[in-house]
Amino acid sequence: MTIDSRRVLGGFAVFAIVLLRLVIGWHFFGEGAKKLEYDRHAGQFRMVFSADEFFAQAKGPLAPVFLGYTPSGHEWRALLASPREHVPPTPEQAAESAKWVKEYARRRSDAEKKGEAAPIEFVPGGAASEWGAKVVEDWRAAVERFKGIPGLTDAQEQQCDQLLAQRLVQLNEYLAGEEAAIAEYRHELWRLANWRKLPEAGDVPYYSKRVATKAGETAAQAAGWREQVRIFEDALHQDLLGLLTDEQRAKPEEMTVANAALADANQAKLDCINKVATVLTLGVGLCLIFGFVTRLASLAGALFLLGVIVSQPFWAAGAVPTINQCVELSGLLVLAGTGAGRWAGIDGCLAALFGRIRRMNVVEN
């Protein structure tokens, strides 16, 4: 029988495959380790990774699918990150705006004198007004759901309203201070949208790079406002949970209602994905380093990278280059096809052990 030399791996080829396995394995393990951080006070590891940013940057036809796994952020993409030209107000508009500010200050002062909650309003037509109004609406809805906890007293419900009022004032003052910056941000989005419509946007490398740079800058700017509002929201949630007595906390039914009232619908899904991504990258890395179930680990790693690649199709405007992921995916397919754990790996040891047992059984029979 003639042996096809093309199907026989020489010593150098085996060395190269083992080296490829170790390098990719170490890379996966390192990326997985970055997702965890040891908390000395709690004496345990905690996750410091979220796939939110990855999903939010998805491009192409599958972008809506990826975005479906991210918290809505009070619909910030439609209400905050939408292009809008910033045009200087006319004298009449400036006078109307000044009049509204004066009247709003008076209404807040009157409410404070009466001991009532301050009215929460935003500048009519302001750049942050629609998003701010949505945040207020969502917070109020969450507090109403929280007040539905069985056994909550009237005094606790009143405290809920007071805590909400305090956080709404904090939100209102913050967004009022950021109004000019948000207006400029949305104007930059408007400019960016116009740049992308020009013929040279997809043909001139320098112009394409300029568009991509501007897109990155605007995305980072919006993240700061979202994070600050999230901090306010988390503080409100902690305030509300702090109202519960130890007896109420000990009742699973009441805590289930409380947690469900304050949770984002997509947050649970995102938390699950974060855990899966962390376990997958660590697991694939360790399996490749030690050459254990190498084929399965390589295929799992390849599918993981494929998800990254399809989220950034090369033809989509503003897509992040994924050539590095493509190269590593190809390497994983090589490892899966050759069963790279057979050399200097646990797979090879197990194969030798089972082969020896099988031969012994054959001899005994």
C-alpha positions as CSV (number, residue, x, y, z in Angstrom):
1,M,0.0,0.0,0.0
2,T,1.3,3.4,-1.0
3,I,1.4,6.1,1.7
4,D,0.5,9.6,0.6
5,S,3.3,11.7,2.0
6,R,1.0,14.8,2.0
7,R,-1.0,13.1,4.8
8,V,2.1,12.5,7.0
9,L,3.2,15.2,9.4
10,G,6.9,15.6,9.9
11,G,8.6,16.7,13.2
12,F,8.7,20.4,12.3
13,A,5.0,20.3,11.4
14,V,4.1,18.7,14.7
15,F,6.2,21.3,16.6
16,A,4.5,24.1,14.7
17,I,1.0,22.7,15.5
18,V,1.8,22.3,19.2
19,L,3.3,25.9,19.3
20,L,0.1,27.2,17.6
21,R,-2.0,25.4,20.1
22,L,-0.1,26.9,23.1
23,V,-0.1,30.4,21.7
24,I,-3.8,30.5,20.9
25,G,-4.6,28.7,24.2
26,W,-2.6,31.3,26.2
27,H,-4.3,34.1,24.3
28,F,-7.7,32.8,25.2
29,F,-6.8,32.2,28.8
30,G,-5.3,35.7,29.1
31,E,-8.5,37.3,27.7
32,G,-10.6,35.2,30.0
33,A,-8.5,36.2,33.0
34,K,-8.9,39.9,32.2
35,K,-12.7,39.4,32.7
36,L,-12.2,38.5,36.4
37,E,-10.8,40.5,39.3
38,Y,-9.9,39.2,42.8
39,D,-11.7,41.1,45.6
40,R,-9.5,40.9,48.6
41,H,-12.2,42.2,51.0
42,A,-14.8,39.6,49.9
43,G,-12.2,36.9,49.3
44,Q,-13.5,35.9,45.9
45,F,-13.3,36.7,42.2
46,R,-15.8,39.1,40.7
47,M,-16.5,39.8,37.0
48,V,-15.3,43.0,35.6
49,F,-16.5,42.4,32.0
50,S,-19.6,43.2,30.2
51,A,-20.5,42.4,26.6
52,D,-22.7,45.5,26.5
53,E,-20.1,47.6,24.6
54,F,-19.4,44.7,22.1
55,F,-23.1,44.3,21.3
56,A,-23.6,48.0,21.1
57,Q,-20.9,48.4,18.4
58,A,-22.4,45.7,16.2
59,K,-22.8,46.6,12.5
60,G,-24.5,45.1,9.5
61,P,-27.7,43.1,9.1
62,L,-27.3,41.2,12.4
63,A,-26.8,44.4,14.4
64,P,-30.5,44.4,15.7
65,V,-30.0,40.8,17.0
66,F,-26.9,41.8,19.0
67,L,-28.5,45.0,20.2
68,G,-31.4,43.0,21.5
69,Y,-29.2,41.6,24.3
70,T,-28.2,45.0,25.6
71,P,-30.0,47.0,28.3
72,S,-32.1,49.7,26.6
73,G,-30.5,52.6,28.6
74,H,-33.9,54.4,28.5
75,E,-33.8,54.2,24.7
76,W,-30.7,56.4,24.5
77,R,-29.9,55.4,20.9
78,A,-33.1,56.9,19.6
79,L,-33.5,59.8,22.1
80,L,-29.9,60.8,22.8
81,A,-27.6,59.4,20.0
82,S,-29.7,60.6,17.1
83,P,-28.3,63.3,14.8
84,R,-29.6,66.8,15.2
85,E,-28.3,70.0,13.8
86,H,-27.5,72.6,16.4
87,V,-28.8,76.0,15.1
88,P,-28.4,79.1,17.2
89,P,-31.8,80.2,18.5
90,T,-33.5,83.3,17.1
91,P,-34.1,86.3,19.4
92,E,-37.7,85.1,19.8
93,Q,-36.7,81.6,20.7
94,A,-34.0,82.8,23.2
95,A,-36.7,85.0,24.9
96,E,-39.1,82.1,25.1
97,S,-36.3,79.9,26.6
98,A,-35.4,82.6,29.2
99,K,-39.1,83.0,30.1
100,W,-39.4,79.2,30.6
101,V,-36.3,79.0,32.8
102,K,-37.6,81.9,35.0
103,E,-41.1,80.3,35.3
104,Y,-39.6,76.9,36.1
105,A,-37.5,78.3,38.8
106,R,-40.6,79.9,40.3
107,R,-42.5,76.7,40.2
108,R,-39.7,74.8,42.0
109,S,-39.5,77.5,44.6
110,D,-43.2,77.4,45.2
111,A,-43.2,73.7,45.6
112,E,-40.3,73.9,48.0
113,K,-42.2,76.4,50.2
114,K,-45.2,74.2,50.3
115,G,-43.1,71.1,51.2
116,E,-44.0,69.4,47.9
117,A,-41.8,67.5,45.5
118,A,-40.1,69.8,43.0
119,P,-41.5,69.5,39.5
120,I,-39.1,67.8,37.1
121,E,-39.1,69.4,33.7
122,F,-36.6,69.9,30.9
123,V,-36.0,72.8,28.5
124,P,-38.6,72.5,25.8
125,G,-36.9,71.3,22.6
126,G,-33.6,70.8,24.5
127,A,-31.0,68.3,23.2
128,A,-31.4,66.2,26.4
129,S,-35.1,66.7,27.0
130,E,-36.5,63.6,25.3
131,W,-34.0,61.3,26.9
132,G,-34.3,62.9,30.3
133,A,-38.1,62.6,30.1
134,K,-37.8,58.9,29.3
135,V,-35.5,58.3,32.2
136,V,-37.9,60.1,34.5
137,E,-40.8,58.0,33.2
138,D,-38.9,54.7,33.6
139,W,-37.8,55.6,37.2
140,R,-41.3,56.5,38.2
141,A,-42.6,53.2,36.7
142,A,-39.9,51.3,38.6
143,V,-40.8,52.9,41.9
144,E,-44.5,52.2,41.3
145,R,-43.7,48.5,40.8
146,F,-41.5,48.5,43.9
147,K,-44.4,49.9,45.9
148,G,-46.4,46.8,44.9
149,I,-44.3,44.7,47.2
150,P,-46.6,42.8,49.6
151,G,-46.5,44.1,53.1
152,L,-45.0,47.5,52.3
153,T,-46.3,50.1,54.8
154,D,-47.8,53.5,53.9
155,A,-44.8,55.1,55.5
156,Q,-42.4,53.1,53.3
157,E,-44.4,54.0,50.2
158,Q,-44.1,57.7,51.1
159,Q,-40.4,57.3,51.6
160,C,-40.2,55.7,48.2
161,D,-41.7,58.9,46.7
162,Q,-39.3,61.1,48.6
163,L,-36.3,59.2,47.6
164,L,-37.4,59.3,43.9
165,A,-38.0,63.0,44.1
166,Q,-34.4,63.5,45.4
167,R,-32.9,61.5,42.7
168,L,-35.0,63.2,40.0
169,V,-33.8,66.6,41.1
170,Q,-30.2,65.2,40.9
171,L,-30.9,63.9,37.4
172,N,-32.5,67.2,36.3
173,E,-29.6,69.3,37.5
174,Y,-27.1,67.0,35.9
175,L,-28.7,67.0,32.5
176,A,-29.3,70.8,32.7
177,G,-25.5,71.2,33.2
178,E,-24.8,68.9,30.3
179,E,-27.3,70.5,27.9
180,A,-24.7,72.4,25.9
181,A,-22.4,69.5,25.6
182,I,-25.2,67.1,24.5
183,A,-26.4,69.7,21.9
184,E,-22.8,69.8,20.5
185,Y,-22.6,66.0,20.6
186,R,-25.8,65.6,18.6
187,H,-24.6,68.2,16.2
188,E,-21.4,66.2,15.7
189,L,-23.6,63.1,14.9
190,W,-25.4,65.2,12.4
191,R,-22.1,66.2,10.7
192,L,-21.0,62.6,10.8
193,A,-24.2,61.4,9.1
194,N,-23.6,64.0,6.4
195,W,-20.0,62.9,5.9
196,R,-21.1,59.3,5.4
197,K,-23.5,60.4,2.6
198,L,-20.6,61.9,0.5
199,P,-19.2,59.8,-2.4
200,E,-15.7,59.8,-1.0
201,A,-16.8,58.3,2.3
202,G,-16.3,54.8,1.1
203,D,-13.6,55.3,-1.6
204,V,-11.0,57.6,-0.1
205,P,-9.0,55.8,2.7
206,Y,-8.1,59.0,4.5
207,Y,-11.7,60.1,4.5
208,S,-12.9,56.7,5.7
209,K,-10.4,56.8,8.6
210,R,-11.6,60.3,9.5
211,V,-15.2,59.1,9.6
212,A,-14.2,56.1,11.8
213,T,-12.3,58.3,14.2
214,K,-15.2,60.7,14.6
215,A,-17.6,57.8,15.2
216,G,-15.3,56.5,17.9
217,E,-15.1,59.9,19.6
218,T,-18.9,60.4,19.6
219,A,-19.5,56.9,21.0
220,A,-17.2,57.4,23.9
221,Q,-18.8,60.8,24.7
222,A,-22.3,59.3,25.0
223,A,-21.0,56.5,27.3
224,G,-20.1,59.1,29.9
225,W,-23.6,60.5,30.2
226,R,-25.1,57.0,30.2
227,E,-22.7,55.9,32.9
228,Q,-23.5,58.8,35.1
229,V,-27.3,58.3,34.8
230,R,-26.7,54.6,35.5
231,I,-24.9,55.6,38.7
232,F,-27.9,57.8,39.8
233,E,-30.2,54.9,39.0
234,D,-28.2,52.3,40.9
235,A,-28.2,54.8,43.9
236,L,-32.0,55.0,43.7
237,H,-32.3,51.3,43.7
238,Q,-30.0,51.0,46.7
239,D,-32.0,53.7,48.5
240,L,-35.3,51.8,47.8
241,L,-33.9,48.4,48.9
242,G,-32.5,50.1,52.1
243,L,-36.1,50.9,53.1
244,L,-36.9,47.2,53.5
245,T,-36.8,45.8,57.0
246,D,-34.8,42.7,57.9
247,E,-38.1,40.8,58.2
248,Q,-39.1,41.9,54.7
249,R,-35.7,41.0,53.3
250,A,-36.0,37.5,54.7
251,K,-39.2,36.8,52.7
252,P,-38.3,35.4,49.2
253,E,-41.6,36.5,47.7
254,E,-41.1,40.1,48.6
255,M,-37.4,40.2,47.5
256,T,-38.4,38.6,44.2
257,V,-40.9,41.4,43.6
258,A,-38.4,44.0,44.6
259,N,-35.6,42.7,42.4
260,A,-38.0,42.3,39.4
261,A,-39.3,45.8,39.9
262,L,-35.8,47.3,39.6
263,A,-34.3,45.1,37.0
264,D,-33.8,45.9,33.3
265,A,-35.5,43.3,31.1
266,N,-32.3,42.6,29.2
267,Q,-29.9,42.7,32.1
268,A,-30.4,39.1,33.1
269,K,-29.7,37.9,29.6
270,L,-26.6,40.1,29.4
271,D,-25.4,38.8,32.8
272,C,-25.8,35.2,31.5
273,I,-23.9,36.0,28.3
274,N,-21.1,37.7,30.3
275,K,-20.7,34.5,32.4
276,V,-20.8,32.2,29.4
277,A,-18.2,34.3,27.5
278,T,-15.9,34.3,30.6
279,V,-16.2,30.6,31.2
280,L,-15.8,29.8,27.5
281,T,-12.6,31.9,27.0
282,L,-11.0,30.5,30.1
283,G,-12.1,26.9,29.3
284,V,-10.9,27.0,25.7
285,G,-7.6,28.5,26.8
286,L,-6.9,25.9,29.5
287,C,-8.0,23.0,27.2
288,L,-5.7,24.1,24.4
289,I,-2.8,24.7,26.8
290,F,-3.0,21.2,28.2
291,G,-4.2,19.6,25.0
292,F,-7.5,18.3,26.5
293,V,-10.5,17.6,24.3
294,T,-8.7,19.8,21.8
295,R,-11.1,19.3,18.8
296,L,-14.1,20.4,20.9
297,A,-12.3,23.3,22.5
298,S,-11.0,24.5,19.1
299,L,-14.4,24.4,17.5
300,A,-15.9,26.2,20.5
301,G,-13.3,28.9,20.2
302,A,-13.8,29.2,16.5
303,L,-17.6,29.7,16.9
304,F,-16.9,32.3,19.5
305,L,-14.6,34.2,17.1
306,L,-17.1,33.8,14.3
307,G,-19.7,35.6,16.4
308,V,-17.2,38.5,16.7
309,I,-16.5,38.5,13.0
310,V,-20.2,38.5,11.9
311,S,-20.9,41.4,14.2
312,Q,-18.5,43.5,12.2
313,P,-19.0,42.6,8.5
314,F,-16.3,44.3,6.4
315,W,-18.7,45.9,4.0
316,A,-20.6,47.7,6.8
317,A,-19.8,51.4,7.3
318,G,-17.7,52.0,10.4
319,A,-17.1,48.3,10.9
320,V,-14.1,47.4,13.1
321,P,-11.4,45.4,11.3
322,T,-11.6,41.7,12.3
323,I,-8.6,40.3,10.3
324,N,-6.9,39.3,13.6
325,Q,-10.0,37.2,14.6
326,C,-10.1,35.7,11.1
327,V,-6.4,34.6,11.4
328,E,-7.0,33.1,14.8
329,L,-10.2,31.3,13.7
330,S,-8.2,29.7,10.9
331,G,-5.6,28.5,13.4
332,L,-8.4,27.0,15.5
333,L,-9.7,25.1,12.5
334,V,-6.2,23.7,11.9
335,L,-6.1,22.6,15.6
336,A,-9.5,21.0,15.3
337,G,-8.7,19.3,12.0
338,T,-5.4,17.8,13.2
339,G,-6.5,17.0,16.8
340,A,-3.5,18.9,18.1
341,G,-3.8,17.5,21.6
342,R,-2.4,14.2,20.4
343,W,1.1,15.7,20.6
344,A,2.4,16.9,24.0
345,G,-1.2,16.9,25.4
346,I,-3.6,15.1,27.6
347,D,-5.4,13.8,24.5
348,G,-2.3,11.9,23.4
349,C,-1.9,10.4,26.9
350,L,-5.5,9.3,27.0
351,A,-5.3,7.9,23.5
352,A,-2.2,5.9,24.4
353,L,-3.8,4.6,27.6
354,F,-7.0,3.5,26.0
355,G,-5.1,2.0,23.1
356,R,-3.0,-0.1,25.6
357,I,-6.2,-1.2,27.4
358,R,-7.8,-2.2,24.1
359,R,-4.7,-4.2,23.1
360,M,-4.6,-6.0,26.4
361,N,-8.3,-7.0,26.0
362,V,-7.6,-8.3,22.5
363,V,-4.7,-10.4,23.8
364,E,-6.8,-11.8,26.7
365,N,-9.6,-12.7,24.3
